[in-house]
């Protein structure tokens, strides 16, 4: 295995040296409870968004509007978390910082049924748009700090949400006939 591939497939170091104790819980959230240290950290961390989506109805967030507000709150929470971690690591959008991935993921499920096939499609479209970064996401990620880290994911999630609703609109009858949707 060549050295570059081995480096990409290896775990990253958390490197909390010099981090005051009060910042540690925020750093742990910023690195997605360690998923930011894994290879393909953005993809791994996105999976943390699924339990958040599943918890929303359990927390009484049953209406679309309460879920939209929760998604906005999670997105706004991601900004200072990512900002704090970026200032600690002193690198623009360091790969270990993944709060932007999992805290924005619930956006892609707004108004969609909680069925396994829907989660899979939502995950795939989310990863696609996050990697491709269609305009204006690619331009907005140049913004400094936590806002720049989160804004491209937010835009990618909106593209994913629209795509997921289009897929459900056109494929819904087929998926219901197969028993894959409620």
Phi, psi and omega in degrees: 000132181287159187297320181297317179294318178299322179294320180292329182270359181270160178287146176273158177269140180292323177048070176267014182301134180079003181275121179296153184303324183293337180275343186304313179300324180288323177294320179297320175294319182296324179267015174061044179058028178103349180294336177290349180266353182277157169299148184054050187300323179296318179293315179298316183292328180302328179299334178292343179288333182298314177297330177295315178299315181293332180282338185305307179297324179297329178274005178089008179270075185265331181277155179299323182292321178293326178289322177298315179298318178297318179297318177295319178296318178296319178297316179293327176295323181296328185299305180292328177298313180292323179297314179299315181292321179296320179291329177290312183281342178058038176219136179299123176046053178308139183299342178283341182275115186229007179302329178296330181286307188276333180279343175263344182306321181304337178302321186290349181253004182301124177077010181253150178290148179273075178243146182308317181297324180291318177299318180296312180297317180298318178298313182294317179293323178298313180295320179301307183290331177290324179283315182289324180051070179294154178301142006268009183302317183294326179283322184289335180294348177285347177299140183286154172077197183300324179299318179294327179289321187273325190298323179292325177290321178301312179296317178300322178295324177295318175299317180296317179301313179298318179296317181297319178293322177295317179299315181295322179298313184277325184261350184307310180301319178296315182293325177291320179299323179282351181084016182270348177234149177291000000 
